[in-house]
Amino acid sequence: MNHSKALLAIIFILLLTAGLIELTSSQTKIQHPVLSYIVDAKKQDIQLYWKDEQGEKIKSIQHLKNYVERNDLTLTFAMNGGMFTTDYAALGLFIQRKKIVTPLNNRHGAGNFYVKPNGVFYITTDNNPMICRTADFRNNGKIKYATQSGPMLVINGKIHPAFKKGSTKLNIRNGVGILPNNNVVFAISKTEINFYDFAEYFQQLGCKNALYLDGFVSRMYLPEKNWTQTDGNFGVLIGVTKKKVVR
């Protein structure tokens, strides 16, 4: 091979390599395993839902969407909000509009909910979002909404010690964390993921504390990102709404 051909071959390989790197980078962006939504609790309306006006359990995101639309609201985001019993009641603490619907669950048992420490995600009456370990939770009468689940994903900036890097226990998972600016980040894995990697996602965002909500059955409704899962039945649902625009 003469020098000109060798040079052309080298240039071709470099261009091909650059193209492959660009393609890989693009694919990584598209296929990121976690989808998230950030909420400013001071400016946006986060609520926890369970039953409608007739006392019927809402259960699905589709029913929640119908429910808020009947009240002239638009559902901008929704997600299942914590583990539940076979009759779709909250397995742990559930506070709705300052009323304790289900008490704090300090029992021991099998399953993810009971992996200690588990925790509570709550919003105060002055719209401050918080996540704490169940053992540290105190109801001072100024808590507007609360849901208990488990395990904690991130505790004081550290990944839960029970999680193992490289674990082959994979599942769809959803959770919630508090960002350094005190905004709330809700996240769901688009593909199966282990606990460690899911917790690390929140840790890398700077969350001091993050809480696992559920797995396998988890769903998210986020039309602004073309993610509109409305099926499934749940206990507590988390929703963010805005006033419907009248045209």
C-alpha positions as CSV (number, residue, x, y, z in Angstrom):
1,M,0.0,0.0,0.0
2,N,1.5,3.4,-1.0
3,H,1.5,6.4,1.4
4,S,-1.6,8.1,-0.1
5,K,-3.7,5.0,0.3
6,A,-2.4,4.4,3.8
7,L,-3.3,8.0,4.7
8,L,-6.8,7.6,3.2
9,A,-7.3,4.4,5.2
10,I,-6.2,6.1,8.4
11,I,-8.6,9.0,7.7
12,F,-11.5,6.6,7.0
13,I,-10.9,4.7,10.2
14,L,-10.8,8.0,12.2
15,L,-14.0,9.2,10.7
16,L,-15.7,5.8,11.2
17,T,-14.5,5.8,14.8
18,A,-15.8,9.3,15.4
19,G,-19.1,8.3,13.9
20,L,-19.4,5.3,16.1
21,I,-18.6,7.4,19.2
22,E,-21.3,9.9,18.3
23,L,-23.8,7.1,17.7
24,T,-23.0,5.4,20.9
25,S,-23.3,8.7,22.8
26,S,-26.7,9.4,21.1
27,Q,-27.9,5.9,22.0
28,T,-26.8,6.3,25.6
29,K,-28.9,9.4,25.8
30,I,-32.0,7.8,24.3
31,Q,-31.7,4.6,26.4
32,H,-30.9,6.2,29.8
33,P,-32.6,3.7,32.2
34,V,-34.1,6.3,34.5
35,L,-36.8,8.8,33.8
36,S,-37.3,11.7,36.3
37,Y,-39.5,14.7,37.0
38,I,-38.5,17.6,39.2
39,V,-41.1,19.5,41.2
40,D,-40.9,22.8,43.1
41,A,-43.3,22.1,46.0
42,K,-43.5,25.8,46.7
43,K,-44.8,26.6,43.3
44,Q,-46.4,23.4,42.1
45,D,-49.4,21.5,43.6
46,I,-48.3,18.1,44.8
47,Q,-51.0,16.0,46.4
48,L,-51.5,12.4,47.6
49,Y,-54.7,10.7,46.4
50,W,-56.6,7.6,47.5
51,K,-60.3,8.0,47.1
52,D,-62.7,10.1,45.0
53,E,-65.7,12.2,46.1
54,Q,-67.9,9.1,46.4
55,G,-65.4,7.3,48.6
56,E,-64.3,5.0,45.9
57,K,-60.6,4.1,45.7
58,I,-59.1,5.7,42.7
59,K,-56.5,3.0,42.1
60,S,-55.2,3.8,38.6
61,I,-53.5,6.8,37.1
62,Q,-56.3,6.8,34.4
63,H,-58.9,7.2,37.1
64,L,-56.8,9.9,38.8
65,K,-56.6,11.7,35.5
66,N,-60.4,11.5,35.1
67,Y,-60.9,12.6,38.7
68,V,-58.8,15.8,38.5
69,E,-60.3,16.7,35.2
70,R,-63.7,16.6,36.7
71,N,-62.4,19.3,39.1
72,D,-61.2,21.5,36.2
73,L,-57.5,20.5,36.7
74,T,-54.9,19.1,34.3
75,L,-52.8,16.2,35.5
76,T,-49.2,17.0,34.6
77,F,-47.5,14.2,36.5
78,A,-48.5,11.1,38.4
79,M,-46.9,8.1,40.0
80,N,-47.8,5.3,42.4
81,G,-46.9,6.5,45.9
82,G,-46.0,3.7,48.2
83,M,-46.7,0.0,48.9
84,F,-50.2,-1.1,49.5
85,T,-52.2,-4.1,50.9
86,T,-54.4,-6.5,48.8
87,D,-57.4,-4.2,49.3
88,Y,-55.4,-1.1,48.0
89,A,-54.9,0.6,51.3
90,A,-51.6,2.0,52.3
91,L,-49.3,-0.5,53.9
92,G,-47.6,2.2,56.0
93,L,-48.3,5.8,57.1
94,F,-50.6,7.8,54.9
95,I,-51.6,11.4,55.8
96,Q,-54.0,13.3,53.5
97,R,-54.8,16.9,54.2
98,K,-53.4,16.6,57.7
99,K,-55.6,13.6,58.5
100,I,-53.9,10.3,59.4
101,V,-55.6,7.8,57.2
102,T,-53.2,4.9,58.0
103,P,-50.9,5.0,61.0
104,L,-47.1,4.6,60.9
105,N,-46.0,1.0,60.4
106,N,-43.2,0.0,62.7
107,R,-43.6,-3.7,62.4
108,H,-41.0,-6.2,61.1
109,G,-41.8,-8.5,58.2
110,A,-40.7,-9.8,54.8
111,G,-40.4,-7.8,51.7
112,N,-38.9,-4.5,50.6
113,F,-41.1,-2.4,52.7
114,Y,-39.6,-3.9,55.9
115,V,-35.9,-3.6,54.9
116,K,-34.7,-1.2,57.6
117,P,-34.3,1.6,57.6
118,N,-37.5,2.4,55.6
119,G,-38.8,5.9,55.5
120,V,-41.4,8.6,55.0
121,F,-41.9,11.1,52.3
122,Y,-44.0,14.1,53.4
123,I,-44.9,17.6,52.7
124,T,-45.5,20.2,55.4
125,T,-48.4,22.7,55.6
126,D,-45.9,25.4,54.4
127,N,-45.1,23.2,51.4
128,N,-41.6,21.9,52.4
129,P,-40.9,18.4,51.1
130,M,-39.0,16.1,53.4
131,I,-37.8,12.5,53.5
132,C,-36.6,10.8,56.7
133,R,-36.1,7.4,58.2
134,T,-39.3,6.0,59.8
135,A,-37.6,6.0,63.2
136,D,-37.0,9.8,62.9
137,F,-40.5,10.7,61.8
138,R,-42.5,13.0,64.1
139,N,-46.0,14.2,63.4
140,N,-46.2,17.8,64.7
141,G,-49.6,18.4,63.3
142,K,-48.2,20.5,60.4
143,I,-47.9,17.7,57.9
144,K,-50.2,18.0,54.9
145,Y,-49.3,14.8,53.1
146,A,-47.2,11.7,53.9
147,T,-46.5,8.3,52.6
148,Q,-44.4,5.6,54.1
149,S,-42.4,3.0,52.1
150,G,-39.1,1.2,52.1
151,P,-36.3,0.8,52.0
152,M,-34.6,4.1,52.0
153,L,-32.4,4.5,48.9
154,V,-30.1,7.2,50.1
155,I,-29.5,8.0,53.8
156,N,-27.6,11.1,54.7
157,G,-25.9,11.1,51.3
158,K,-25.0,7.4,51.5
159,I,-26.4,4.5,49.6
160,H,-28.4,2.1,51.8
161,P,-25.8,-0.4,53.2
162,A,-28.0,-3.4,52.2
163,F,-27.6,-2.7,48.5
164,K,-24.9,-4.6,46.6
165,K,-23.1,-3.1,43.5
166,G,-23.5,-5.4,40.5
167,S,-26.5,-7.2,42.1
168,T,-28.5,-9.4,39.6
169,K,-31.8,-8.7,41.4
170,L,-33.3,-6.5,38.7
171,N,-36.7,-4.9,38.6
172,I,-38.6,-1.8,37.4
173,R,-38.4,0.6,40.3
174,N,-39.7,4.0,41.3
175,G,-38.7,6.4,44.1
176,V,-38.5,10.0,45.3
177,G,-35.6,12.1,46.5
178,I,-35.0,15.7,47.8
179,L,-32.5,17.7,45.7
180,P,-30.0,20.1,47.3
181,N,-32.2,23.1,46.3
182,N,-35.1,21.4,48.2
183,N,-37.0,20.5,45.0
184,V,-38.5,17.0,44.8
185,V,-37.3,14.5,42.1
186,F,-39.5,11.6,41.2
187,A,-37.9,8.8,39.2
188,I,-38.8,5.5,37.6
189,S,-36.5,3.1,35.8
190,K,-37.6,2.5,32.2
191,T,-35.9,-0.9,32.3
192,E,-35.1,-3.4,35.0
193,I,-32.4,-2.1,37.4
194,N,-30.9,-3.2,40.7
195,F,-31.3,-1.3,44.0
196,Y,-27.7,-0.1,44.1
197,D,-27.8,1.5,40.6
198,F,-31.2,3.1,41.3
199,A,-30.0,4.5,44.6
200,E,-26.8,5.8,42.9
201,Y,-29.0,7.8,40.5
202,F,-30.4,9.8,43.3
203,Q,-27.0,10.1,45.1
204,Q,-25.4,11.5,41.9
205,L,-28.2,14.1,41.7
206,G,-27.1,15.3,45.2
207,C,-30.0,13.9,47.1
208,K,-29.2,13.6,50.8
209,N,-32.2,11.4,51.3
210,A,-34.2,9.3,48.8
211,L,-36.9,6.7,49.3
212,Y,-38.0,3.7,47.3
213,L,-41.7,3.6,46.5
214,D,-42.3,0.3,44.8
215,G,-41.2,-1.9,41.9
216,F,-42.4,-4.2,39.1
217,V,-46.0,-2.7,39.2
218,S,-44.7,0.9,39.1
219,R,-46.1,3.4,36.6
220,M,-45.4,7.0,35.7
221,Y,-47.5,9.5,33.9
222,L,-45.4,12.3,32.3
223,P,-46.9,13.6,29.0
224,E,-44.3,16.3,28.6
225,K,-41.7,13.5,28.1
226,N,-44.1,11.2,26.1
227,W,-44.4,8.8,29.0
228,T,-48.0,8.1,29.7
229,Q,-48.6,4.9,31.7
230,T,-52.1,5.0,33.0
231,D,-52.8,1.3,33.7
232,G,-52.4,-0.8,36.9
233,N,-54.1,-0.5,40.3
234,F,-52.4,1.0,43.3
235,G,-53.1,2.4,46.8
236,V,-51.8,5.9,47.3
237,L,-51.1,7.9,44.1
238,I,-48.9,11.0,43.9
239,G,-50.1,13.7,41.5
240,V,-49.1,17.2,40.3
241,T,-51.9,19.3,38.8
242,K,-52.4,22.7,37.3
243,K,-55.5,24.7,36.5
244,K,-57.1,23.7,33.2
245,V,-56.6,26.4,30.6
246,V,-60.0,27.6,29.2
247,R,-59.8,28.4,25.5
